[in-house]
Amino acid sequence: MLQLLSTIDLLNIWFEALFAALVSLFAWTKGGRAARAAAVINVVAWPVGTVTKMMIKPVGLELAVTCSQDALVAGALLYLSVRYNSLWLSVGVIAQGLQLALDYVYVSEHPELAQFHRFLLGAVLNGLTYVILISILGAALAERRRLALPAPVRV
């Protein structure tokens, strides 16, 4: 069962969805293989994470889905960052790992957090989501820049 969301929550979700869609579209059209794969991972994982975090009870199924999804995304981004030697995606791995840690520690240990702590936790988790999106955008821009550089002349 989903909570009733305030107008600010809905605006945040819509803005985050729009930003995620624009970053994923840019990465898919202009980025290299690493940025494209990260964009696909983000397009699949973002709706699942958003819906599960809106559920009322932060224990049981929501906790398992949220932590599993965060761990899978972190593992996939880690593979992409090592495979394609992408420093930008490494930033995304760190941010996703922080999201996993915050989800597990705060949601599993303290399901009855005070309202201010819930607000602060939500703000930090949203900030980490934006860091991940910016890292995907940075990976796409870095690939474009790398391809625009002239090839070195071999003598």
C-alpha positions as CSV (number, residue, x, y, z in Angstrom):
1,M,0.0,0.0,0.0
2,L,1.3,3.4,-0.9
3,Q,1.5,6.5,1.3
4,L,-0.4,9.6,0.4
5,L,2.3,12.0,-1.0
6,S,2.5,15.7,-0.5
7,T,2.7,18.1,-3.5
8,I,6.5,18.6,-2.8
9,D,7.0,14.8,-2.9
10,L,5.2,14.5,-6.2
11,L,7.1,17.4,-7.7
12,N,10.4,15.8,-6.6
13,I,9.4,12.5,-8.1
14,W,8.4,14.1,-11.4
15,F,11.5,16.2,-11.6
16,E,13.7,13.2,-10.7
17,A,11.9,11.1,-13.4
18,L,12.3,13.9,-16.0
19,F,16.0,14.3,-15.1
20,A,16.6,10.5,-15.2
21,A,14.8,10.3,-18.6
22,L,16.8,13.2,-20.1
23,V,20.2,11.8,-18.8
24,S,19.4,8.3,-20.0
25,L,18.3,9.6,-23.4
26,F,21.5,11.7,-23.8
27,A,23.7,8.8,-22.6
28,W,21.9,6.4,-25.0
29,T,22.2,8.7,-28.0
30,K,25.6,10.4,-27.4
31,G,27.5,8.2,-25.0
32,G,29.7,5.2,-25.4
33,R,29.0,1.6,-24.4
34,A,29.6,2.2,-20.7
35,A,27.2,5.2,-20.6
36,R,24.6,3.3,-22.6
37,A,24.7,0.3,-20.3
38,A,24.5,2.5,-17.3
39,A,21.5,4.4,-18.8
40,V,19.7,1.1,-19.3
41,I,20.5,0.0,-15.8
42,N,19.1,3.3,-14.5
43,V,16.0,3.2,-16.6
44,V,15.2,-0.3,-15.2
45,A,16.2,0.3,-11.6
46,W,14.9,3.8,-10.9
47,P,11.2,3.1,-11.1
48,V,11.6,0.0,-8.9
49,G,13.5,1.9,-6.2
50,T,11.1,4.8,-6.3
51,V,8.0,2.7,-5.9
52,T,9.4,0.5,-3.1
53,K,10.6,3.5,-1.1
54,M,7.1,4.9,-1.2
55,M,5.6,1.9,0.5
56,I,4.3,2.3,4.1
57,K,6.1,-0.4,6.0
58,P,9.9,-0.2,5.8
59,V,10.4,-3.8,6.8
60,G,10.1,-7.1,5.0
61,L,9.6,-7.1,1.3
62,E,10.4,-3.4,0.8
63,L,13.7,-3.7,2.6
64,A,14.7,-6.9,0.7
65,V,13.7,-5.4,-2.7
66,T,15.4,-2.0,-1.9
67,C,18.7,-3.4,-0.7
68,S,18.8,-6.1,-3.4
69,Q,18.1,-3.6,-6.1
70,D,20.8,-1.2,-4.7
71,A,23.3,-4.0,-4.5
72,L,22.6,-5.2,-8.0
73,V,22.9,-1.7,-9.4
74,A,26.1,-1.0,-7.5
75,G,27.6,-4.3,-8.8
76,A,26.5,-3.6,-12.4
77,L,28.0,-0.1,-12.2
78,L,31.2,-1.5,-10.7
79,Y,31.5,-4.0,-13.5
80,L,31.0,-1.2,-16.1
81,S,33.4,1.2,-14.4
82,V,36.2,-1.5,-14.3
83,R,35.4,-3.0,-17.7
84,Y,35.4,0.4,-19.5
85,N,37.8,2.2,-17.1
86,S,35.3,4.9,-16.4
87,L,36.1,7.2,-13.5
88,W,32.7,8.8,-13.8
89,L,30.9,5.5,-13.3
90,S,33.2,4.8,-10.3
91,V,31.6,7.9,-8.6
92,G,28.2,6.3,-9.4
93,V,29.3,3.1,-7.7
94,I,30.3,5.0,-4.6
95,A,27.0,6.9,-4.5
96,Q,25.1,3.7,-5.0
97,G,27.0,2.0,-2.2
98,L,26.2,4.8,0.1
99,Q,22.5,4.5,-0.8
100,L,22.7,0.8,0.0
101,A,24.3,1.5,3.4
102,L,21.8,4.2,4.3
103,D,18.8,2.1,3.2
104,Y,20.0,-0.9,5.2
105,V,21.1,0.8,8.3
106,Y,18.3,3.4,8.7
107,V,15.4,1.6,7.3
108,S,16.1,-1.8,8.9
109,E,17.3,-0.6,12.3
110,H,15.0,2.4,12.8
111,P,11.6,1.9,11.1
112,E,10.1,4.6,13.4
113,L,12.4,7.5,12.6
114,A,11.3,11.0,13.7
115,Q,9.9,13.2,11.0
116,F,13.0,15.4,10.7
117,H,15.2,12.3,10.4
118,R,13.0,11.0,7.6
119,F,13.2,14.3,5.8
120,L,17.0,14.4,6.2
121,L,17.3,10.7,5.1
122,G,15.1,11.4,2.0
123,A,17.1,14.5,1.1
124,V,20.4,12.6,1.3
125,L,19.0,9.6,-0.7
126,N,17.7,12.0,-3.4
127,G,21.0,13.8,-3.5
128,L,22.8,10.5,-4.0
129,T,20.3,9.6,-6.8
130,Y,21.3,12.9,-8.5
131,V,25.0,12.1,-8.1
132,I,24.4,8.8,-9.8
133,L,22.6,10.5,-12.7
134,I,25.3,13.1,-13.0
135,S,28.0,10.4,-13.1
136,I,26.2,8.7,-16.0
137,L,26.0,12.1,-17.8
138,G,29.7,12.7,-17.1
139,A,30.5,9.2,-18.5
140,A,28.7,10.1,-21.7
141,L,30.3,13.5,-22.0
142,A,33.8,12.1,-21.3
143,E,33.2,9.5,-24.1
144,R,32.2,12.3,-26.5
145,R,35.3,14.3,-25.6
146,R,37.5,11.3,-26.0
147,L,36.1,10.6,-29.4
148,A,36.5,14.3,-30.5
149,L,40.2,14.3,-29.7
150,P,42.5,13.7,-32.7
151,A,44.2,10.4,-32.9
152,P,47.9,10.5,-32.0
153,V,50.3,10.3,-34.9
154,R,52.4,7.2,-34.9
155,V,55.9,7.6,-36.3
